[in-house]
Protein backbone atom coordinates (compact mmCIF):
# COMPACT_ATOMS: atom_id res chain seq x y z
CA UNK A 1 0.00 0.00 0.00
CA UNK A 2 1.21 3.48 -0.83
CA UNK A 3 0.92 6.25 1.74
CA UNK A 4 -1.66 8.83 0.76
CA UNK A 5 -2.17 10.64 4.06
CA UNK A 6 0.23 12.86 5.89
CA UNK A 7 2.10 14.27 2.93
CA UNK A 8 1.50 16.95 0.36
CA UNK A 9 -0.44 15.72 -2.68
CA UNK A 10 1.98 17.39 -5.07
CA UNK A 11 4.88 15.24 -3.82
CA UNK A 12 2.87 12.03 -3.61
CA UNK A 13 4.12 9.45 -6.11
CA UNK A 14 0.53 8.64 -7.10
CA UNK A 15 0.00 12.26 -8.11
CA UNK A 16 3.35 12.49 -9.88
CA UNK A 17 2.68 9.16 -11.61
CA UNK A 18 -0.66 10.46 -12.85
CA UNK A 19 1.07 13.56 -14.21
CA UNK A 20 3.62 11.37 -16.01
CA UNK A 21 0.84 9.29 -17.59
CA UNK A 22 -1.03 12.45 -18.59
CA UNK A 23 2.10 13.88 -20.19
CA UNK A 24 2.71 10.62 -22.09
CA UNK A 25 -0.91 10.32 -23.15
CA UNK A 26 -0.93 13.89 -24.49
CA UNK A 27 1.93 13.07 -26.85
CA UNK A 28 1.13 11.74 -30.30
CA UNK A 29 3.47 8.73 -30.10
CA UNK A 30 2.96 8.21 -26.32
CA UNK A 31 6.73 8.52 -25.75
CA UNK A 32 8.98 11.11 -24.13
CA UNK A 33 12.72 11.40 -23.67
CA UNK A 34 13.68 10.87 -20.05
CA UNK A 35 15.75 14.06 -19.93
CA UNK A 36 12.80 16.11 -21.19
CA UNK A 37 10.46 14.40 -18.72
CA UNK A 38 12.76 15.16 -15.77
CA UNK A 39 13.28 18.75 -16.90
CA UNK A 40 9.60 19.58 -17.46
CA UNK A 41 8.14 17.77 -14.45
CA UNK A 42 10.69 19.10 -11.98
CA UNK A 43 9.90 22.61 -13.20
CA UNK A 44 6.10 22.24 -13.52
CA UNK A 45 5.56 20.35 -10.25
CA UNK A 46 8.49 21.75 -8.27
CA UNK A 47 9.59 18.25 -7.27
CA UNK A 48 12.99 16.65 -7.16
CA UNK A 49 14.21 14.10 -9.65
CA UNK A 50 14.11 11.58 -6.78
CA UNK A 51 10.32 11.91 -6.57
CA UNK A 52 10.00 11.55 -10.34
CA UNK A 53 12.17 8.42 -10.29
CA UNK A 54 10.04 6.91 -7.50
CA UNK A 55 6.90 7.59 -9.53
CA UNK A 56 8.51 6.07 -12.64
CA UNK A 57 9.51 3.00 -10.62
CA UNK A 58 5.96 2.61 -9.36
CA UNK A 59 4.52 2.97 -12.88
CA UNK A 60 6.99 0.40 -14.19
CA UNK A 61 6.20 -2.05 -11.37
CA UNK A 62 2.48 -1.91 -12.15
CA UNK A 63 3.28 -2.31 -15.89
CA UNK A 64 1.83 1.07 -16.86
CA UNK A 65 5.04 2.20 -18.57
CA UNK A 66 8.14 0.78 -20.13
CA UNK A 67 11.44 2.30 -21.16
CA UNK A 68 14.44 1.93 -23.40
CA UNK A 69 17.83 3.64 -23.27
CA UNK A 70 16.49 7.15 -23.80
CA UNK A 71 12.69 7.14 -23.65
CA UNK A 72 9.78 6.36 -21.39
CA UNK A 73 6.60 5.16 -23.06
CA UNK A 74 3.13 3.86 -22.22
CA UNK A 75 3.04 0.09 -22.02
CA UNK A 76 0.52 -1.01 -24.65
CA UNK A 77 -1.99 -3.64 -23.55
CA UNK A 78 -1.72 -6.87 -25.46
PyMOL Python script that loads the backbone (N, CA, C, O; Angstrom):
from pymol import cmd

cmd.read_pdbstr("""\
ATOM      1  N   UNK A   1       0.841  -1.172   0.000  1.00  0.00           N
ATOM      2  CA  UNK A   1       0.000   0.000   0.000  1.00  0.00           C
ATOM      3  C   UNK A   1       0.891   1.242   0.000  1.00  0.00           C
ATOM      4  O   UNK A   1       1.922   1.286   0.670  1.00  0.00           O
ATOM      5  N   UNK A   2       0.474   2.233  -0.756  1.00  0.00           N
ATOM      6  CA  UNK A   2       1.209   3.477  -0.831  1.00  0.00           C
ATOM      7  C   UNK A   2       0.602   4.502   0.120  1.00  0.00           C
ATOM      8  O   UNK A   2      -0.620   4.614   0.222  1.00  0.00           O
ATOM      9  N   UNK A   3       1.455   5.247   0.814  1.00  0.00           N
ATOM     10  CA  UNK A   3       0.918   6.248   1.744  1.00  0.00           C
ATOM     11  C   UNK A   3       0.250   7.389   0.989  1.00  0.00           C
ATOM     12  O   UNK A   3       0.828   7.956   0.063  1.00  0.00           O
ATOM     13  N   UNK A   4      -0.965   7.717   1.392  1.00  0.00           N
ATOM     14  CA  UNK A   4      -1.664   8.832   0.755  1.00  0.00           C
ATOM     15  C   UNK A   4      -2.037   9.919   1.767  1.00  0.00           C
ATOM     16  O   UNK A   4      -2.486  10.998   1.379  1.00  0.00           O
ATOM     17  N   UNK A   5      -1.856   9.643   3.039  1.00  0.00           N
ATOM     18  CA  UNK A   5      -2.171  10.636   4.064  1.00  0.00           C
ATOM     19  C   UNK A   5      -0.876  11.115   4.710  1.00  0.00           C
ATOM     20  O   UNK A   5       0.109  10.381   4.800  1.00  0.00           O
ATOM     21  N   UNK A   6      -0.908  12.345   5.149  1.00  0.00           N
ATOM     22  CA  UNK A   6       0.226  12.858   5.888  1.00  0.00           C
ATOM     23  C   UNK A   6       1.327  13.466   5.045  1.00  0.00           C
ATOM     24  O   UNK A   6       2.372  13.844   5.576  1.00  0.00           O
ATOM     25  N   UNK A   7       1.116  13.567   3.742  1.00  0.00           N
ATOM     26  CA  UNK A   7       2.097  14.274   2.926  1.00  0.00           C
ATOM     27  C   UNK A   7       1.364  15.131   1.906  1.00  0.00           C
ATOM     28  O   UNK A   7       0.169  14.961   1.666  1.00  0.00           O
ATOM     29  N   UNK A   8       2.092  16.033   1.326  1.00  0.00           N
ATOM     30  CA  UNK A   8       1.501  16.951   0.360  1.00  0.00           C
ATOM     31  C   UNK A   8       1.157  16.209  -0.921  1.00  0.00           C
ATOM     32  O   UNK A   8       1.972  15.429  -1.413  1.00  0.00           O
ATOM     33  N   UNK A   9      -0.026  16.432  -1.469  1.00  0.00           N
ATOM     34  CA  UNK A   9      -0.437  15.715  -2.684  1.00  0.00           C
ATOM     35  C   UNK A   9       0.519  15.932  -3.854  1.00  0.00           C
ATOM     36  O   UNK A   9       0.712  15.033  -4.672  1.00  0.00           O
ATOM     37  N   UNK A  10       1.111  17.108  -3.935  1.00  0.00           N
ATOM     38  CA  UNK A  10       1.978  17.394  -5.068  1.00  0.00           C
ATOM     39  C   UNK A  10       3.312  16.649  -5.017  1.00  0.00           C
ATOM     40  O   UNK A  10       4.020  16.598  -6.022  1.00  0.00           O
ATOM     41  N   UNK A  11       3.671  16.070  -3.861  1.00  0.00           N
ATOM     42  CA  UNK A  11       4.882  15.244  -3.819  1.00  0.00           C
ATOM     43  C   UNK A  11       4.562  13.774  -3.600  1.00  0.00           C
ATOM     44  O   UNK A  11       5.457  12.975  -3.326  1.00  0.00           O
ATOM     45  N   UNK A  12       3.298  13.416  -3.720  1.00  0.00           N
ATOM     46  CA  UNK A  12       2.868  12.033  -3.606  1.00  0.00           C
ATOM     47  C   UNK A  12       3.165  11.321  -4.923  1.00  0.00           C
ATOM     48  O   UNK A  12       2.868  11.858  -5.990  1.00  0.00           O
ATOM     49  N   UNK A  13       3.743  10.125  -4.867  1.00  0.00           N
ATOM     50  CA  UNK A  13       4.118   9.448  -6.113  1.00  0.00           C
ATOM     51  C   UNK A  13       2.897   9.058  -6.942  1.00  0.00           C
ATOM     52  O   UNK A  13       3.012   8.897  -8.157  1.00  0.00           O
ATOM     53  N   UNK A  14       1.746   8.902  -6.322  1.00  0.00           N
ATOM     54  CA  UNK A  14       0.529   8.635  -7.096  1.00  0.00           C
ATOM     55  C   UNK A  14       0.182   9.846  -7.959  1.00  0.00           C
ATOM     56  O   UNK A  14      -0.170   9.703  -9.130  1.00  0.00           O
ATOM     57  N   UNK A  15       0.285  11.025  -7.379  1.00  0.00           N
ATOM     58  CA  UNK A  15      -0.005  12.257  -8.114  1.00  0.00           C
ATOM     59  C   UNK A  15       1.026  12.468  -9.218  1.00  0.00           C
ATOM     60  O   UNK A  15       0.668  12.777 -10.354  1.00  0.00           O
ATOM     61  N   UNK A  16       2.290  12.302  -8.890  1.00  0.00           N
ATOM     62  CA  UNK A  16       3.351  12.487  -9.883  1.00  0.00           C
ATOM     63  C   UNK A  16       3.212  11.443 -10.991  1.00  0.00           C
ATOM     64  O   UNK A  16       3.392  11.759 -12.167  1.00  0.00           O
ATOM     65  N   UNK A  17       2.894  10.208 -10.621  1.00  0.00           N
ATOM     66  CA  UNK A  17       2.679   9.164 -11.612  1.00  0.00           C
ATOM     67  C   UNK A  17       1.537   9.504 -12.553  1.00  0.00           C
ATOM     68  O   UNK A  17       1.629   9.270 -13.758  1.00  0.00           O
ATOM     69  N   UNK A  18       0.467  10.051 -12.011  1.00  0.00           N
ATOM     70  CA  UNK A  18      -0.663  10.464 -12.846  1.00  0.00           C
ATOM     71  C   UNK A  18      -0.246  11.570 -13.806  1.00  0.00           C
ATOM     72  O   UNK A  18      -0.678  11.587 -14.958  1.00  0.00           O
ATOM     73  N   UNK A  19       0.585  12.486 -13.342  1.00  0.00           N
ATOM     74  CA  UNK A  19       1.066  13.559 -14.209  1.00  0.00           C
ATOM     75  C   UNK A  19       1.959  13.014 -15.329  1.00  0.00           C
ATOM     76  O   UNK A  19       1.913  13.493 -16.462  1.00  0.00           O
ATOM     77  N   UNK A  20       2.768  12.012 -14.995  1.00  0.00           N
ATOM     78  CA  UNK A  20       3.620  11.369 -16.012  1.00  0.00           C
ATOM     79  C   UNK A  20       2.744  10.705 -17.069  1.00  0.00           C
ATOM     80  O   UNK A  20       2.982  10.876 -18.265  1.00  0.00           O
ATOM     81  N   UNK A  21       1.735   9.949 -16.640  1.00  0.00           N
ATOM     82  CA  UNK A  21       0.839   9.288 -17.590  1.00  0.00           C
ATOM     83  C   UNK A  21       0.084  10.299 -18.446  1.00  0.00           C
ATOM     84  O   UNK A  21      -0.110  10.078 -19.641  1.00  0.00           O
ATOM     85  N   UNK A  22      -0.341  11.402 -17.844  1.00  0.00           N
ATOM     86  CA  UNK A  22      -1.027  12.450 -18.595  1.00  0.00           C
ATOM     87  C   UNK A  22      -0.107  13.036 -19.647  1.00  0.00           C
ATOM     88  O   UNK A  22      -0.509  13.232 -20.794  1.00  0.00           O
ATOM     89  N   UNK A  23       1.126  13.313 -19.258  1.00  0.00           N
ATOM     90  CA  UNK A  23       2.095  13.879 -20.192  1.00  0.00           C
ATOM     91  C   UNK A  23       2.360  12.910 -21.345  1.00  0.00           C
ATOM     92  O   UNK A  23       2.438  13.330 -22.500  1.00  0.00           O
ATOM     93  N   UNK A  24       2.498  11.620 -21.042  1.00  0.00           N
ATOM     94  CA  UNK A  24       2.714  10.621 -22.086  1.00  0.00           C
ATOM     95  C   UNK A  24       1.490  10.482 -22.981  1.00  0.00           C
ATOM     96  O   UNK A  24       1.619  10.373 -24.200  1.00  0.00           O
ATOM     97  N   UNK A  25       0.319  10.484 -22.389  1.00  0.00           N
ATOM     98  CA  UNK A  25      -0.913  10.321 -23.150  1.00  0.00           C
ATOM     99  C   UNK A  25      -1.180  11.509 -24.069  1.00  0.00           C
ATOM    100  O   UNK A  25      -1.786  11.346 -25.128  1.00  0.00           O
ATOM    101  N   UNK A  26      -0.737  12.693 -23.678  1.00  0.00           N
ATOM    102  CA  UNK A  26      -0.933  13.893 -24.489  1.00  0.00           C
ATOM    103  C   UNK A  26      -0.036  13.918 -25.728  1.00  0.00           C
ATOM    104  O   UNK A  26      -0.289  14.669 -26.670  1.00  0.00           O
ATOM    105  N   UNK A  27       1.002  13.102 -25.721  1.00  0.00           N
ATOM    106  CA  UNK A  27       1.932  13.074 -26.855  1.00  0.00           C
ATOM    107  C   UNK A  27       1.408  12.142 -27.938  1.00  0.00           C
ATOM    108  O   UNK A  27       0.803  11.110 -27.647  1.00  0.00           O
ATOM    109  N   UNK A  28       1.645  12.511 -29.165  1.00  0.00           N
ATOM    110  CA  UNK A  28       1.132  11.743 -30.302  1.00  0.00           C
ATOM    111  C   UNK A  28       1.626  10.295 -30.294  1.00  0.00           C
ATOM    112  O   UNK A  28       0.836   9.375 -30.505  1.00  0.00           O
ATOM    113  N   UNK A  29       2.917  10.082 -30.057  1.00  0.00           N
ATOM    114  CA  UNK A  29       3.474   8.729 -30.099  1.00  0.00           C
ATOM    115  C   UNK A  29       3.546   8.068 -28.721  1.00  0.00           C
ATOM    116  O   UNK A  29       4.078   6.966 -28.588  1.00  0.00           O
ATOM    117  N   UNK A  30       3.010   8.740 -27.695  1.00  0.00           N
ATOM    118  CA  UNK A  30       2.960   8.210 -26.319  1.00  0.00           C
ATOM    119  C   UNK A  30       4.344   7.926 -25.745  1.00  0.00           C
ATOM    120  O   UNK A  30       4.500   7.048 -24.896  1.00  0.00           O
ATOM    121  N   UNK A  31       5.354   8.674 -26.212  1.00  0.00           N
ATOM    122  CA  UNK A  31       6.733   8.524 -25.747  1.00  0.00           C
ATOM    123  C   UNK A  31       7.296   9.895 -25.381  1.00  0.00           C
ATOM    124  O   UNK A  31       6.862  10.926 -25.895  1.00  0.00           O
ATOM    125  N   UNK A  32       8.283   9.873 -24.470  1.00  0.00           N
ATOM    126  CA  UNK A  32       8.985  11.113 -24.128  1.00  0.00           C
ATOM    127  C   UNK A  32      10.409  10.761 -23.710  1.00  0.00           C
ATOM    128  O   UNK A  32      10.643   9.745 -23.056  1.00  0.00           O
ATOM    129  N   UNK A  33      11.337  11.598 -24.090  1.00  0.00           N
ATOM    130  CA  UNK A  33      12.723  11.397 -23.667  1.00  0.00           C
ATOM    131  C   UNK A  33      12.808  11.626 -22.168  1.00  0.00           C
ATOM    132  O   UNK A  33      12.184  12.538 -21.627  1.00  0.00           O
ATOM    133  N   UNK A  34      13.588  10.785 -21.510  1.00  0.00           N
ATOM    134  CA  UNK A  34      13.682  10.875 -20.049  1.00  0.00           C
ATOM    135  C   UNK A  34      14.221  12.226 -19.600  1.00  0.00           C
ATOM    136  O   UNK A  34      13.756  12.779 -18.603  1.00  0.00           O
ATOM    137  N   UNK A  35      15.192  12.759 -20.324  1.00  0.00           N
ATOM    138  CA  UNK A  35      15.751  14.059 -19.932  1.00  0.00           C
ATOM    139  C   UNK A  35      14.699  15.153 -20.015  1.00  0.00           C
ATOM    140  O   UNK A  35      14.640  16.021 -19.144  1.00  0.00           O
ATOM    141  N   UNK A  36      13.870  15.123 -21.048  1.00  0.00           N
ATOM    142  CA  UNK A  36      12.805  16.114 -21.185  1.00  0.00           C
ATOM    143  C   UNK A  36      11.752  15.923 -20.093  1.00  0.00           C
ATOM    144  O   UNK A  36      11.243  16.901 -19.546  1.00  0.00           O
ATOM    145  N   UNK A  37      11.429  14.687 -19.779  1.00  0.00           N
ATOM    146  CA  UNK A  37      10.462  14.401 -18.716  1.00  0.00           C
ATOM    147  C   UNK A  37      10.953  14.939 -17.377  1.00  0.00           C
ATOM    148  O   UNK A  37      10.202  15.605 -16.664  1.00  0.00           O
ATOM    149  N   UNK A  38      12.202  14.656 -17.033  1.00  0.00           N
ATOM    150  CA  UNK A  38      12.762  15.160 -15.773  1.00  0.00           C
ATOM    151  C   UNK A  38      12.761  16.679 -15.741  1.00  0.00           C
ATOM    152  O   UNK A  38      12.393  17.283 -14.734  1.00  0.00           O
ATOM    153  N   UNK A  39      13.168  17.289 -16.831  1.00  0.00           N
ATOM    154  CA  UNK A  39      13.276  18.748 -16.896  1.00  0.00           C
ATOM    155  C   UNK A  39      11.903  19.407 -16.745  1.00  0.00           C
ATOM    156  O   UNK A  39      11.745  20.333 -15.950  1.00  0.00           O
ATOM    157  N   UNK A  40      10.915  18.935 -17.503  1.00  0.00           N
ATOM    158  CA  UNK A  40       9.604  19.583 -17.462  1.00  0.00           C
ATOM    159  C   UNK A  40       8.856  19.317 -16.159  1.00  0.00           C
ATOM    160  O   UNK A  40       8.263  20.231 -15.586  1.00  0.00           O
ATOM    161  N   UNK A  41       8.880  18.069 -15.686  1.00  0.00           N
ATOM    162  CA  UNK A  41       8.140  17.771 -14.451  1.00  0.00           C
ATOM    163  C   UNK A  41       8.755  18.436 -13.234  1.00  0.00           C
ATOM    164  O   UNK A  41       8.034  18.931 -12.368  1.00  0.00           O
ATOM    165  N   UNK A  42      10.080  18.454 -13.155  1.00  0.00           N
ATOM    166  CA  UNK A  42      10.690  19.096 -11.984  1.00  0.00           C
ATOM    167  C   UNK A  42      10.374  20.584 -11.957  1.00  0.00           C
ATOM    168  O   UNK A  42      10.250  21.175 -10.884  1.00  0.00           O
ATOM    169  N   UNK A  43      10.243  21.189 -13.129  1.00  0.00           N
ATOM    170  CA  UNK A  43       9.904  22.606 -13.202  1.00  0.00           C
ATOM    171  C   UNK A  43       8.410  22.832 -12.957  1.00  0.00           C
ATOM    172  O   UNK A  43       8.041  23.700 -12.166  1.00  0.00           O
ATOM    173  N   UNK A  44       7.546  22.058 -13.627  1.00  0.00           N
ATOM    174  CA  UNK A  44       6.096  22.239 -13.517  1.00  0.00           C
ATOM    175  C   UNK A  44       5.564  21.890 -12.129  1.00  0.00           C
ATOM    176  O   UNK A  44       4.696  22.587 -11.604  1.00  0.00           O
ATOM    177  N   UNK A  45       6.080  20.814 -11.533  1.00  0.00           N
ATOM    178  CA  UNK A  45       5.562  20.353 -10.249  1.00  0.00           C
ATOM    179  C   UNK A  45       6.409  20.784  -9.059  1.00  0.00           C
ATOM    180  O   UNK A  45       6.013  20.583  -7.911  1.00  0.00           O
ATOM    181  N   UNK A  46       7.554  21.368  -9.321  1.00  0.00           N
ATOM    182  CA  UNK A  46       8.495  21.753  -8.268  1.00  0.00           C
ATOM    183  C   UNK A  46       8.841  20.567  -7.376  1.00  0.00           C
ATOM    184  O   UNK A  46       8.796  20.669  -6.150  1.00  0.00           O
ATOM    185  N   UNK A  47       9.184  19.454  -7.991  1.00  0.00           N
ATOM    186  CA  UNK A  47       9.591  18.251  -7.266  1.00  0.00           C
ATOM    187  C   UNK A  47      11.001  17.869  -7.687  1.00  0.00           C
ATOM    188  O   UNK A  47      11.488  18.275  -8.742  1.00  0.00           O
ATOM    189  N   UNK A  48      11.639  17.084  -6.841  1.00  0.00           N
ATOM    190  CA  UNK A  48      12.993  16.646  -7.156  1.00  0.00           C
ATOM    191  C   UNK A  48      12.950  15.475  -8.129  1.00  0.00           C
ATOM    192  O   UNK A  48      11.920  14.825  -8.307  1.00  0.00           O
ATOM    193  N   UNK A  49      14.077  15.232  -8.742  1.00  0.00           N
ATOM    194  CA  UNK A  49      14.206  14.098  -9.655  1.00  0.00           C
ATOM    195  C   UNK A  49      13.985  12.794  -8.885  1.00  0.00           C
ATOM    196  O   UNK A  49      13.492  11.819  -9.452  1.00  0.00           O
ATOM    197  N   UNK A  50      14.342  12.768  -7.608  1.00  0.00           N
ATOM    198  CA  UNK A  50      14.112  11.576  -6.785  1.00  0.00           C
ATOM    199  C   UNK A  50      12.630  11.193  -6.745  1.00  0.00           C
ATOM    200  O   UNK A  50      12.289  10.015  -6.854  1.00  0.00           O
ATOM    201  N   UNK A  51      11.754  12.184  -6.591  1.00  0.00           N
ATOM    202  CA  UNK A  51      10.321  11.912  -6.574  1.00  0.00           C
ATOM    203  C   UNK A  51       9.840  11.410  -7.930  1.00  0.00           C
ATOM    204  O   UNK A  51       8.992  10.521  -8.003  1.00  0.00           O
ATOM    205  N   UNK A  52      10.377  11.976  -8.994  1.00  0.00           N
ATOM    206  CA  UNK A  52       9.998  11.546 -10.342  1.00  0.00           C
ATOM    207  C   UNK A  52      10.453  10.108 -10.576  1.00  0.00           C
ATOM    208  O   UNK A  52       9.716   9.307 -11.150  1.00  0.00           O
ATOM    209  N   UNK A  53      11.654   9.784 -10.135  1.00  0.00           N
ATOM    210  CA  UNK A  53      12.172   8.416 -10.294  1.00  0.00           C
ATOM    211  C   UNK A  53      11.316   7.425  -9.506  1.00  0.00           C
ATOM    212  O   UNK A  53      11.016   6.339 -10.002  1.00  0.00           O
ATOM    213  N   UNK A  54      10.920   7.788  -8.284  1.00  0.00           N
ATOM    214  CA  UNK A  54      10.043   6.910  -7.498  1.00  0.00           C
ATOM    215  C   UNK A  54       8.716   6.675  -8.219  1.00  0.00           C
ATOM    216  O   UNK A  54       8.211   5.553  -8.249  1.00  0.00           O
ATOM    217  N   UNK A  55       8.157   7.734  -8.798  1.00  0.00           N
ATOM    218  CA  UNK A  55       6.903   7.590  -9.529  1.00  0.00           C
ATOM    219  C   UNK A  55       7.096   6.725 -10.773  1.00  0.00           C
ATOM    220  O   UNK A  55       6.239   5.901 -11.095  1.00  0.00           O
ATOM    221  N   UNK A  56       8.213   6.907 -11.471  1.00  0.00           N
ATOM    222  CA  UNK A  56       8.510   6.073 -12.640  1.00  0.00           C
ATOM    223  C   UNK A  56       8.684   4.614 -12.240  1.00  0.00           C
ATOM    224  O   UNK A  56       8.212   3.718 -12.940  1.00  0.00           O
ATOM    225  N   UNK A  57       9.355   4.372 -11.125  1.00  0.00           N
ATOM    226  CA  UNK A  57       9.515   3.002 -10.620  1.00  0.00           C
ATOM    227  C   UNK A  57       8.158   2.373 -10.342  1.00  0.00           C
ATOM    228  O   UNK A  57       7.911   1.228 -10.719  1.00  0.00           O
ATOM    229  N   UNK A  58       7.287   3.114  -9.689  1.00  0.00           N
ATOM    230  CA  UNK A  58       5.964   2.612  -9.362  1.00  0.00           C
ATOM    231  C   UNK A  58       5.179   2.291 -10.636  1.00  0.00           C
ATOM    232  O   UNK A  58       4.543   1.241 -10.730  1.00  0.00           O
ATOM    233  N   UNK A  59       5.228   3.206 -11.619  1.00  0.00           N
ATOM    234  CA  UNK A  59       4.516   2.971 -12.880  1.00  0.00           C
ATOM    235  C   UNK A  59       5.073   1.755 -13.615  1.00  0.00           C
ATOM    236  O   UNK A  59       4.320   1.007 -14.238  1.00  0.00           O
ATOM    237  N   UNK A  60       6.372   1.558 -13.545  1.00  0.00           N
ATOM    238  CA  UNK A  60       6.989   0.397 -14.186  1.00  0.00           C
ATOM    239  C   UNK A  60       6.579  -0.897 -13.474  1.00  0.00           C
ATOM    240  O   UNK A  60       6.279  -1.901 -14.119  1.00  0.00           O
ATOM    241  N   UNK A  61       6.569  -0.861 -12.155  1.00  0.00           N
ATOM    242  CA  UNK A  61       6.199  -2.049 -11.372  1.00  0.00           C
ATOM    243  C   UNK A  61       4.767  -2.487 -11.674  1.00  0.00           C
ATOM    244  O   UNK A  61       4.490  -3.685 -11.736  1.00  0.00           O
ATOM    245  N   UNK A  62       3.868  -1.547 -11.859  1.00  0.00           N
ATOM    246  CA  UNK A  62       2.476  -1.912 -12.154  1.00  0.00           C
ATOM    247  C   UNK A  62       2.248  -2.084 -13.653  1.00  0.00           C
ATOM    248  O   UNK A  62       1.105  -2.212 -14.093  1.00  0.00           O
ATOM    249  N   UNK A  63       3.313  -2.086 -14.433  1.00  0.00           N
ATOM    250  CA  UNK A  63       3.283  -2.312 -15.887  1.00  0.00           C
ATOM    251  C   UNK A  63       2.523  -1.241 -16.660  1.00  0.00           C
ATOM    252  O   UNK A  63       1.972  -1.528 -17.723  1.00  0.00           O
ATOM    253  N   UNK A  64       2.483  -0.029 -16.152  1.00  0.00           N
ATOM    254  CA  UNK A  64       1.834   1.072 -16.863  1.00  0.00           C
ATOM    255  C   UNK A  64       2.763   1.683 -17.907  1.00  0.00           C
ATOM    256  O   UNK A  64       2.308   2.191 -18.932  1.00  0.00           O
ATOM    257  N   UNK A  65       4.070   1.631 -17.641  1.00  0.00           N
ATOM    258  CA  UNK A  65       5.043   2.197 -18.570  1.00  0.00           C
ATOM    259  C   UNK A  65       6.155   1.195 -18.830  1.00  0.00           C
ATOM    260  O   UNK A  65       6.294   0.182 -18.144  1.00  0.00           O
ATOM    261  N   UNK A  66       6.931   1.518 -19.838  1.00  0.00           N
ATOM    262  CA  UNK A  66       8.141   0.781 -20.132  1.00  0.00           C
ATOM    263  C   UNK A  66       9.179   1.805 -20.553  1.00  0.00           C
ATOM    264  O   UNK A  66       8.874   2.993 -20.650  1.00  0.00           O
ATOM    265  N   UNK A  67      10.383   1.365 -20.801  1.00  0.00           N
ATOM    266  CA  UNK A  67      11.436   2.299 -21.164  1.00  0.00           C
ATOM    267  C   UNK A  67      12.464   1.603 -22.036  1.00  0.00           C
ATOM    268  O   UNK A  67      12.550   0.375 -22.080  1.00  0.00           O
ATOM    269  N   UNK A  68      13.242   2.425 -22.729  1.00  0.00           N
ATOM    270  CA  UNK A  68      14.438   1.930 -23.403  1.00  0.00           C
ATOM    271  C   UNK A  68      15.581   2.834 -22.964  1.00  0.00           C
ATOM    272  O   UNK A  68      15.470   3.502 -21.935  1.00  0.00           O
ATOM    273  N   UNK A  69      16.651   2.872 -23.700  1.00  0.00           N
ATOM    274  CA  UNK A  69      17.826   3.635 -23.265  1.00  0.00           C
ATOM    275  C   UNK A  69      17.564   5.124 -23.066  1.00  0.00           C
ATOM    276  O   UNK A  69      18.173   5.745 -22.195  1.00  0.00           O
ATOM    277  N   UNK A  70      16.671   5.703 -23.856  1.00  0.00           N
ATOM    278  CA  UNK A  70      16.494   7.148 -23.804  1.00  0.00           C
ATOM    279  C   UNK A  70      15.064   7.618 -23.600  1.00  0.00           C
ATOM    280  O   UNK A  70      14.842   8.806 -23.363  1.00  0.00           O
ATOM    281  N   UNK A  71      14.081   6.719 -23.684  1.00  0.00           N
ATOM    282  CA  UNK A  71      12.687   7.139 -23.645  1.00  0.00           C
ATOM    283  C   UNK A  71      11.857   6.340 -22.646  1.00  0.00           C
ATOM    284  O   UNK A  71      12.153   5.192 -22.312  1.00  0.00           O
ATOM    285  N   UNK A  72      10.806   7.008 -22.192  1.00  0.00           N
ATOM    286  CA  UNK A  72       9.784   6.360 -21.385  1.00  0.00           C
ATOM    287  C   UNK A  72       8.535   6.334 -22.259  1.00  0.00           C
ATOM    288  O   UNK A  72       8.241   7.310 -22.950  1.00  0.00           O
ATOM    289  N   UNK A  73       7.802   5.232 -22.234  1.00  0.00           N
ATOM    290  CA  UNK A  73       6.602   5.160 -23.062  1.00  0.00           C
ATOM    291  C   UNK A  73       5.523   4.325 -22.369  1.00  0.00           C
ATOM    292  O   UNK A  73       5.800   3.492 -21.505  1.00  0.00           O
ATOM    293  N   UNK A  74       4.286   4.586 -22.787  1.00  0.00           N
ATOM    294  CA  UNK A  74       3.133   3.862 -22.222  1.00  0.00           C
ATOM    295  C   UNK A  74       3.223   2.411 -22.681  1.00  0.00           C
ATOM    296  O   UNK A  74       3.476   2.121 -23.850  1.00  0.00           O
ATOM    297  N   UNK A  75       3.012   1.525 -21.741  1.00  0.00           N
ATOM    298  CA  UNK A  75       3.036   0.092 -22.021  1.00  0.00           C
ATOM    299  C   UNK A  75       1.698  -0.277 -22.664  1.00  0.00           C
ATOM    300  O   UNK A  75       0.651  -0.207 -22.021  1.00  0.00           O
ATOM    301  N   UNK A  76       1.744  -0.664 -23.920  1.00  0.00           N
ATOM    302  CA  UNK A  76       0.523  -1.011 -24.653  1.00  0.00           C
ATOM    303  C   UNK A  76      -0.029  -2.344 -24.154  1.00  0.00           C
ATOM    304  O   UNK A  76       0.721  -3.299 -23.952  1.00  0.00           O
ATOM    305  N   UNK A  77      -1.334  -2.398 -23.959  1.00  0.00           N
ATOM    306  CA  UNK A  77      -1.993  -3.636 -23.552  1.00  0.00           C
ATOM    307  C   UNK A  77      -1.995  -4.614 -24.723  1.00  0.00           C
ATOM    308  O   UNK A  77      -2.188  -4.229 -25.876  1.00  0.00           O
ATOM    309  N   UNK A  78      -1.780  -5.869 -24.402  1.00  0.00           N
ATOM    310  CA  UNK A  78      -1.723  -6.869 -25.461  1.00  0.00           C
ATOM    311  C   UNK A  78      -2.957  -7.714 -25.466  1.00  0.00           C
ATOM    312  O   UNK A  78      -3.085  -8.615 -26.295  1.00  0.00           O
TER     313      UNK A  78
END
""", "prot")
cmd.dss("prot")
cmd.show_as("cartoon", "prot")
cmd.util.cbc("prot")
cmd.orient("prot")
